[in-house]
């Protein structure tokens, strides 16, 4: 009896149109190693749809890329821009976390803009100055306050030796 009810419930769930299911946003991550010693990680993102309006899950730089960066590269700059040909995003905040600390020191507030490309350097709120942290642990990128559903934006993390 329980199996029958479970099968019927599953069948009914599958009949609901997929447009009614909220989809979380996502990003495609692409690393690029410059010949002169620089490194870039590009995150091309699409915000979530209804119910997940504009949000993307926390993005973690993949393990293979982290192996190349750790102990060798310094975070130099973070840039955000609307993705060409996509849905313009609303203003959004970007944080780049390493060991739970925002390496932008809140300088990522309003980094995402509907029409402009914006960039910032890492900032140490503790030292009240710009700083270039050595990559020493996993890097995660978070986006907050971007509320446009299905918005398209690109975030680039630039590293130097």
C-alpha positions as CSV (number, residue, x, y, z in Angstrom):
1,X,0.0,0.0,0.0
2,X,2.8,2.4,0.9
3,X,4.6,1.6,-2.4
4,X,1.4,2.3,-4.4
5,X,0.9,5.7,-2.7
6,X,4.6,6.6,-3.2
7,X,4.4,5.7,-6.9
8,X,1.2,7.7,-7.4
9,X,2.7,10.7,-5.6
10,X,5.8,10.5,-7.8
11,X,3.8,10.2,-11.0
12,X,1.7,13.3,-10.0
13,X,4.9,15.2,-9.3
14,X,6.3,14.4,-12.7
15,X,3.1,15.7,-14.3
16,X,3.5,19.2,-12.9
17,X,4.9,21.4,-15.6
18,X,8.6,22.1,-15.2
19,X,7.9,25.8,-15.5
20,X,6.4,25.7,-12.0
21,X,9.6,24.3,-10.5
22,X,12.0,27.0,-9.2
23,X,15.5,26.6,-10.6
24,X,18.5,27.7,-8.7
25,X,21.0,29.8,-10.5
26,X,24.3,28.4,-11.8
27,X,27.7,29.4,-13.0
28,X,30.1,27.9,-15.6
29,X,33.7,28.1,-14.3
30,X,36.6,28.5,-16.8
31,X,40.3,28.8,-15.7
32,X,42.8,30.5,-18.0
33,X,46.6,30.5,-17.4
34,X,48.4,33.5,-18.9
35,X,51.8,32.9,-20.4
36,X,53.3,35.8,-18.4
37,X,52.5,34.4,-15.0
38,X,48.9,35.6,-14.4
39,X,45.8,33.4,-14.0
40,X,42.1,34.1,-14.4
41,X,39.1,32.2,-13.3
42,X,35.9,33.3,-15.1
43,X,32.4,32.5,-13.7
44,X,29.7,33.0,-16.3
45,X,26.5,33.0,-14.2
46,X,22.7,32.9,-14.7
47,X,20.6,33.8,-11.7
48,X,17.7,31.6,-10.5
49,X,14.1,31.8,-11.6
50,X,10.8,32.2,-9.7
51,X,11.1,31.4,-6.1
52,X,14.9,31.5,-6.3
53,X,14.9,35.0,-7.8
54,X,18.3,36.0,-9.1
55,X,20.3,33.9,-6.6
56,X,23.1,31.6,-7.4
57,X,24.5,29.0,-5.0
58,X,28.0,29.6,-3.5
59,X,30.6,28.9,-6.1
60,X,33.7,27.0,-5.0
61,X,36.8,27.2,-7.3
62,X,37.3,23.7,-8.5
63,X,40.0,21.4,-7.0
64,X,42.2,21.2,-10.1
65,X,42.4,25.0,-10.4
66,X,43.1,25.3,-6.6
67,X,46.1,23.0,-7.0
68,X,47.5,25.4,-9.6
69,X,46.8,28.5,-7.5
70,X,47.6,27.5,-3.9
71,X,50.9,28.9,-2.5
72,X,51.9,30.4,-5.8
73,X,49.4,33.1,-6.8
74,X,48.0,36.2,-5.1
75,X,44.4,37.5,-5.6
76,X,44.9,40.7,-7.6
77,X,41.5,41.9,-8.8
78,X,37.8,40.9,-9.1
79,X,35.7,42.2,-11.9
80,X,32.0,41.9,-12.5
81,X,30.0,42.7,-15.7
82,X,26.7,41.9,-17.3
83,X,27.1,39.0,-19.8
84,X,26.8,40.3,-23.4
85,X,23.5,39.4,-25.0
86,X,21.9,38.2,-21.7
87,X,19.3,39.5,-19.3
88,X,20.8,42.6,-17.4
89,X,21.3,41.9,-13.7
90,X,20.2,44.1,-10.8
91,X,22.8,45.6,-8.6
92,X,24.4,42.8,-6.6
93,X,27.2,42.2,-4.0
94,X,30.1,39.9,-4.5
95,X,32.2,38.4,-1.8
96,X,35.4,36.3,-2.3
97,X,36.0,34.1,0.7
98,X,39.2,32.3,1.7
99,X,39.1,30.6,5.1
100,X,35.8,32.3,5.8
101,X,37.2,35.8,5.4
102,X,35.9,38.2,2.7
103,X,39.1,39.0,0.8
104,X,37.4,42.1,-0.7
105,X,36.7,43.6,2.7
106,X,33.2,44.6,1.7
107,X,34.5,46.4,-1.4
108,X,32.4,44.0,-3.5
109,X,29.2,45.8,-2.5
110,X,27.3,46.8,-5.7
111,X,30.1,45.2,-7.8
112,X,27.5,43.7,-10.1
113,X,25.8,46.5,-12.2
114,X,23.1,46.4,-14.9
115,X,25.2,48.1,-17.6
116,X,28.8,48.7,-16.3
117,X,31.9,46.7,-15.8
118,X,33.1,47.2,-12.3
119,X,36.3,46.0,-10.6
120,X,37.9,46.1,-7.2
121,X,41.1,45.1,-5.6
122,X,41.3,42.9,-2.4
123,X,41.0,45.0,0.7
124,X,41.9,44.2,4.3
125,X,39.2,45.7,6.6
126,X,41.5,44.8,9.5
127,X,44.4,46.8,8.1
128,X,42.2,49.4,6.4
129,X,44.2,49.1,3.2
130,X,44.4,47.2,0.0
131,X,46.2,43.9,0.2
132,X,47.0,41.0,-2.1
133,X,46.4,37.8,-0.3
134,X,48.3,34.6,-1.1
135,X,46.0,31.8,-2.1
136,X,46.3,29.4,0.8
137,X,42.9,27.7,1.0
138,X,39.7,27.0,-0.9
139,X,38.2,30.1,-2.5
140,X,34.4,30.5,-2.7
141,X,32.4,33.3,-4.4
142,X,29.0,34.4,-3.2
143,X,26.5,36.8,-4.7
144,X,23.9,38.6,-2.6
145,X,21.1,41.1,-3.4
146,X,20.9,40.4,-7.1
147,X,17.2,40.0,-7.5
148,X,16.6,39.9,-11.3
149,X,15.4,36.4,-12.3
150,X,17.5,34.6,-14.9
151,X,20.0,37.5,-15.0
152,X,23.3,36.9,-16.8
153,X,26.5,38.2,-15.3
154,X,30.2,37.4,-15.4
155,X,32.6,37.5,-12.5
156,X,36.4,37.3,-13.1
157,X,39.0,36.6,-10.5
158,X,42.5,37.7,-11.6
159,X,45.6,36.3,-9.9
160,X,49.2,37.2,-10.2
161,X,52.5,35.6,-9.0
